[in-house]
Amino acid sequence: MDIAEIFKSSIKTRKARKSLSKLLTAVDIIYGEFEILFLLLSEQPLRPSIIGTHLHCEPAAVSRIIKSLSQKDLIEYQHDDEDRRQIHVRLTKQGHTVIKSVVTQSCSPY
């Protein structure tokens, strides 16, 4: 890949990131929250440790973001039936609606 192709790719990436940032601001979430919601959209429920592994985040960061999402009623905690110490996280109906909306709008050609 030559330097011109790298530059063009970089511009496309920045434009996409800026567009996504506007969508996230409109629904009052930040990129880290989006990543977790998007992960939960495809695979849920998940333990916070698994979320951290998938997103390469420290446990404290995952906990902070999950707490924020829970306060916004976008996710909910669920205790494991066999081991009550284990917590699973899943999307709420509102969380599902928000993430589907962002994904749909970000894929829209307009």
C-alpha positions as CSV (number, residue, x, y, z in Angstrom):
1,M,0.0,0.0,0.0
2,D,1.5,3.3,-1.0
3,I,1.3,6.6,1.0
4,A,-1.6,8.0,-1.1
5,E,-3.7,4.9,-0.3
6,I,-2.9,5.1,3.4
7,F,-3.9,8.8,3.4
8,K,-7.2,8.2,1.6
9,S,-8.0,5.4,4.0
10,S,-7.1,7.6,7.0
11,I,-9.5,10.3,5.7
12,K,-12.3,7.8,5.3
13,T,-11.8,6.5,8.8
14,R,-11.8,10.0,10.3
15,K,-15.0,10.9,8.5
16,A,-16.7,7.7,9.6
17,R,-15.5,8.3,13.2
18,K,-16.8,11.9,13.2
19,S,-20.2,10.7,11.7
20,L,-20.5,8.0,14.4
21,S,-19.5,10.5,17.1
22,K,-22.4,12.8,16.1
23,L,-24.8,9.8,16.3
24,L,-23.6,8.8,19.7
25,T,-23.8,12.4,21.0
26,A,-27.5,12.5,19.9
27,V,-28.3,9.4,22.0
28,D,-26.1,10.5,24.9
29,I,-23.5,7.7,24.8
30,I,-19.8,7.7,24.4
31,Y,-17.7,5.4,22.2
32,G,-16.8,3.0,25.0
33,E,-20.4,2.6,25.9
34,F,-21.2,2.0,22.2
35,E,-18.7,-0.8,22.0
36,I,-20.2,-2.6,24.9
37,L,-23.8,-2.1,23.6
38,F,-22.7,-3.3,20.2
39,L,-21.0,-6.4,21.7
40,L,-24.2,-7.2,23.7
41,L,-26.3,-6.8,20.6
42,S,-24.6,-9.7,19.0
43,E,-23.9,-11.9,22.1
44,Q,-25.7,-11.7,25.4
45,P,-25.8,-12.1,28.3
46,L,-22.1,-11.6,29.0
47,R,-20.0,-11.4,32.2
48,P,-18.1,-8.1,32.6
49,S,-14.8,-10.1,32.5
50,I,-15.7,-11.5,29.0
51,I,-16.6,-8.0,27.8
52,G,-13.2,-6.7,29.0
53,T,-11.5,-9.6,27.2
54,H,-13.4,-8.9,23.9
55,L,-12.7,-5.2,24.0
56,H,-9.2,-5.4,25.5
57,C,-10.2,-3.2,28.5
58,E,-9.2,-3.2,32.1
59,P,-11.8,-4.5,34.6
60,A,-12.1,-1.1,36.2
61,A,-12.9,0.6,32.9
62,V,-15.5,-2.0,32.0
63,S,-17.1,-1.7,35.5
64,R,-17.3,2.1,35.1
65,I,-18.9,2.0,31.7
66,I,-21.3,-0.8,32.7
67,K,-22.4,1.3,35.7
68,S,-23.0,4.3,33.4
69,L,-25.0,2.2,30.9
70,S,-27.1,0.8,33.8
71,Q,-27.8,4.3,35.1
72,K,-29.1,5.2,31.6
73,D,-31.3,2.1,31.6
74,L,-29.6,0.7,28.6
75,I,-28.4,-2.5,30.2
76,E,-29.3,-4.6,33.2
77,Y,-27.5,-6.9,35.6
78,Q,-28.6,-10.5,36.1
79,H,-27.2,-12.9,38.7
80,D,-26.2,-16.4,37.5
81,D,-28.7,-19.0,38.7
82,E,-26.0,-21.4,39.8
83,D,-23.5,-19.0,41.3
84,R,-25.0,-15.8,42.6
85,R,-21.6,-14.2,42.8
86,Q,-21.4,-14.2,39.0
87,I,-23.1,-11.2,37.2
88,H,-24.2,-11.2,33.6
89,V,-25.0,-8.1,31.7
90,R,-27.7,-7.8,29.0
91,L,-29.4,-5.1,26.9
92,T,-32.7,-3.7,28.1
93,K,-35.4,-2.9,25.5
94,Q,-34.3,0.7,25.6
95,G,-30.7,-0.3,25.1
96,H,-31.6,-2.6,22.2
97,T,-33.6,0.2,20.6
98,V,-30.7,2.8,21.0
99,I,-28.0,0.5,19.6
100,K,-30.1,-0.7,16.7
101,S,-30.9,3.0,15.9
102,V,-27.2,4.0,15.9
103,V,-26.2,1.0,13.8
104,T,-28.9,1.6,11.3
105,Q,-28.2,5.3,11.0
106,S,-24.4,4.7,10.7
107,C,-25.0,2.3,7.8
108,S,-27.4,4.6,6.1
109,P,-25.9,6.3,2.9
110,Y,-27.5,9.6,4.0
